[in-house]
Amino acid sequence: MNDWSEKLIAWYSVHKRDLPWRNTKDPYVIWLSEVILQQTRVQQGLPYFERFVEQFPTVHHLANATLEEVMQCWQGLGYYSRARNLHEASKQLVQQFGGVFPASYDQLRSLKGVGPYTAAALASFAFDLPHAVVDGNVYRVLSRHFGLRLPIDHAPSQKTYTELAQKLLPKRYAADFNQAIMEFGAMHCLPLHPDCEACIFKTSCQAYNKGEVDLLPIKAGKVKVRDRYFNYVLLQKDGGVFMKERKGKDIWQNLWDFELIEADGFVGEADIVAHIQQKFSFSRAEFSVQLHSEDFNHILTHQRIKARFWQVQIFSNLHDEELKFVAANALGNKPLPRLIEKFLNTYRQWLD
């Protein structure tokens, strides 16, 4: 083991957090934790991990569940493609591998949603195979310590970082090293205000010694964020509301929301009336537009959603292939986007 890796693992043995997925070699448990913690902080992800383990204790339980059950368990965590891929991969594991995780990096990569990072994590943590993990924390540690000015969101640069991590990886202690470097980035070498004066690598860290800690790591491009305006129409009747499952390639796929008018801005009551008359062939006497909510803002990675909700009572039967009647007391049985949850928490009286 080289000196740098040995010093890092020694730090980890003293400072590591006691987390449930670190106390097992069960690849299913490790896989759940890795998928849940992608783009999610430990503090936020831990309750979801515990919920998944309780509701789906084995890969067979997960594979036999409905997608709606999986999405509901995931509700509020965001990046919902992770949940869909998790469900698909569980079926793959049962059908192709008899419910047993393959102890091979390449076979792990064949699972739906399992990329290089997750495959390396599973290979090292569950099977002690010498594959280096490289996540955001690892990029930051390597970039700062070795003074790498290569952009971490550029594929050729990412290959260089992975090769460096693999070179530093002690093959006999792959799992410990991978845990250690990620934990060091998460707990000490923080994105903002790291405690460099108390750092074990203070004397050898190039970013610290050159005064570039705040400049590294570098990203090549900034994420372009676009604004979207959602005008939701709550079609209510007989103690319930009509909802639909979101399909296609847009956000919140397989989650449920209300009739939606997306426009360049917020629309007025006349637009709501025209939409209902045109889409559902209702006369003006068959519905009543009552209230609209305050405006809600919901921030996603690439989008800012601005939403307003309109309360509409309907007095005739509604026939629509997408919209399904959901009783007010059954709303909790549907997987909902966080935005819809926030609205319901504020305007629950609309449905009482």
N, C-alpha and C positions, 0 to 999 in steps of 0.2 A: 504494500500500500504506500502511495506517495505521501509526503508530509502534509500537503494541502488537504487531501481527503481524510487523512487520519485526524487532523485537527478539527475538521468539520464534523466528523462522526463523534468525536469526543464531546464537542459542544452539544450535539443532538442528544447524547446519552444523559446529559444533565438537564437540558431545557425543553425536551419534547413534551408536547401535550398528550394527556392520556385520552385517546380517542378509540371508540369501539372497534373500528376497522383495522386498527393497528395491533389488536390483540388476537388476531386470527390469521390462518392461512387459507380460509375458505374463499375460493375464487369468486363465488356468487356474492358474498358479503362485500368483498373488496371491489368487485365490479360495480355494485350498486353505489357504493360510496364515491367511486371515481366519476361515474356519470353524473351523480347529483351535485358533486362539488365542482364540475366544470362551470366556470363563469359564475360561481356562487361561493360566498364566504362560508367558512365552517359554522359560524354561529347561526347563520340562516339555514344552512343545509342539514344540520344535525337533526332537527325535529322531523324533517322529511325522510331522512335515512331511517330513523327509528320507526316511522309510520310504515314505510315500505317493508321493512323486515318483519314487522308485526302482521301486516295484511298479506304479504306474499313471502312467506318464510323460506321457500325454495324456488328454484328456477321453474319447476313444474307448476307451482301455484301461479307464478307470474304468466307463464305461457297459457294457462287455462283461463285466465281472467279476460274479461272483455276490455276492449280499448277504452271504453267509457269509464270503467272502473279504474284503470291505470291513470287516465287523464285527471280524474277527480282526485286521486291520491296525490297527483303532481300539482294540482291547482294552486296558483299563486307563486310558483317557483320560477316561472318564465322559461324562455327558450324551449318551447314545448316539443320541438322536433326531438329533443333528447328522450322524452317519454315515449314518443312513437317508436323511435329506434330501439329503445330498451325493450319494448314489447315485442317488436319484430325479431330482435336478436334472441330473446328467450324462446320463441317458437323455433328459431333456427337451431338453437342448442339442443332442444328436445328432439327435433326431427332428424338432424344430421349427426348429432353427437350423443344421443341417448340421455341428454340432460347433464352430461359431464363436460366440464370445461376442458378444451384441449390444452395440453402443456407445450404449446408451440406458438412462438410469436406470429408466424405467418398464418397459422390457422385462427388465432385470435383476431388478426387483422381482417379475416374473412367475415366476421360477424358484423351485422348491420350497425352502423354508427360507431364502430370501434376504429379509431384512427391510430396513428403512430404513438401518440402519448398514452392513450388508454391501454393499448396492447403492451407497451413497455412496462407500464405500471403493473398490470396483471401478471406479466411474465416474471417480473422481479419480485413483487410482493407475495404472490401465491406460489410461484414455482422456483424462486431463487435463480432465475436465469439472468445473465449479464447484459441487460438492455437498459441504457440510460433513459430516464424520463426528462423531458424538456417542456416545462410549462412557463407561464408568465413570471413566476418567482425565480425559476432557474435562469431564464433569459436575463433578468435584472442582476442576479448575483454574478453571473459570468461576464456580462457586459461591463459592470463596474469594476470587478476585481482585475480583469485582464485588459481593461481599457479598450474594449471592442466597440468601434463606432459603426458597426454594421447594423442596418435597420432590422429590427426583430420581426417586422411584418413583411419581409421580402424573402421569397422562397430560397434563393441561393444562400442568403445569409443564414437562414434557419438551418440549412444543412451544415454550415460551418459551426454553428453553436452546438448542434447535435454531435458532430464529430469531436468537438472539444469535451463535451460532457462524457462521451463514450471513452475518450482517452483518460479522463480523470477517474473513471469508474473502477474501483477495485473489484475484480470479478468474484472474489469469495465473499464480499460484503456488499453486493449490489443493492439489496433491499435497504440496508441501513444507509448507504450513501444516498440513494434516491430520496428516501424519507428526509434525510438530514438536509440536503441542499434545498428541497422545497420548504421545509420548516424554517430554515435560516432566512429564506426570502420572505416568508409569511410573517415571521415573528421579529426579525432583527433588521434585515436589509430592506426596509420598507420603501414604498414608492416615494413617500414624502417624509421628511424629517427622520431619517434613520439615525440611530445612536452610534455614529462613527467613532466617537471618542472611546466607547467601550467595546469596540469590535475586535474580534480575535484576529482579523486580517488587516488591522489598521496599518501596519508597517508595509504590507505588500500590496494593498489595494491601490491600483493605479488611479482610479477615479478620485479617491480621497486625497492622494498625494498630489494630484494635479488640479484639485479644486473643481472637479467635474461631476461630482455625485449627482447634482440636480439636473445635469444634462444627459445622463445615461440611464436607461437605454434609449436609443433613438428609434423613432418610428418614421417610415418613409412618407406616409400619407395620412391626412386627417379624414375622419369619417364624415361624409356629407349627410346632414340630417334634414329631412323634409317634414313639412307640416301637413297634417291631414285633418279634415273636419268631418266628424261623425254626428249625424242628426238621427238619433234613435227614436223610433215610434213604438211605444208600449201599447199594443192592441189588447185591451182588457175586456174580459167577459166572464160572468159567472164565477167570480172569486179566483181567477187565474189570469194568465197572460200568454200570448202566443210567442214562441221562441223558435230559433232555428240553429242547426249545427253548421258551423262555418266549414266550408269545403275549399278546394282549390289550393293554390300555392301562397295565399296571402297569410298574414299574421293570424295566430290563434286557431290554426287548423284543428278541427275536431272539438273545439270548445263551443259553448252555446251563448248566443246573444239574441238581440231583438231585431225586428224589422229595421233596416238601416237605409238612410239616404246619405250617401257620401257626396259632398259638394266642395266648391272652392271656399266656402265659408258657412256660417250658420244660416239656416233658412228660416223663413217666417211661417206664420200659421197658414197663410194662403197656399204656400208650397206643400205643407203637410196635407191639407185638404185635397189639393189637386193630385198628389201622389196616391192617396188612399182611393179616391174616386177612379183614377185611371187603372191602378194595378188590380184592385179587388172588385171593380164595377159596382161600388156602393153608391147609393144615392146620398144626398146630404143628410137625409133624415135617418140614415142607418148608422151614423156614428157621431160622436161629439168630441171635439178637441177641447181638453179642459185646462191643463197646466203645462208649463215646461220648467225644467229644473234649472238650477244654477249651472254654470259651465264647469266642466271637469277637464283637468289636464293630466295626461298620462304619458310618461317619457319611456320610449324604447331606445335600443341602441342606435338605430338609424332613423327613427321617426318620433315626432311629437304629435300625439293624438289629442285633439281638442274635441270634446264631446258635450252634447246637450240632449236631454231626454224629454220627450213629449208624451204626456198621458192622454190616451184616447180610449174612450168607451165605445164599444161596438154593440149594436142591438140586433144584428142579423148573424147567420151562420157564415163563418169564413172558410172558404175552400182554397187551399194553397198547398202545393206539393212539399214546400220547404218548411212552412210554419206549422208547429205542433203546439197544441194546448198543454200548458203546464200549470197545475194547481199551485197557488201561492205557497202552500205548505210543503210542496215537493221541489221547490227551487234548489234546495240543498243537495238534491240527488243528481244534479247536473254539473258537469265540469264547466266552470265559468272563468272568463278572463278577469284579471285583477280589477280592471276598470269597471266591469259590471258588478263585481263584489263591492267596490267602493260606493257605487251608486246605490245599490240595495241597502247598504249599511246606513246611508244618509236618508233615503226616501222609502224606507220600508212601509211607512204609513200609506203610501199609494196603493199597496196591494192588500191592506187589511180590510 
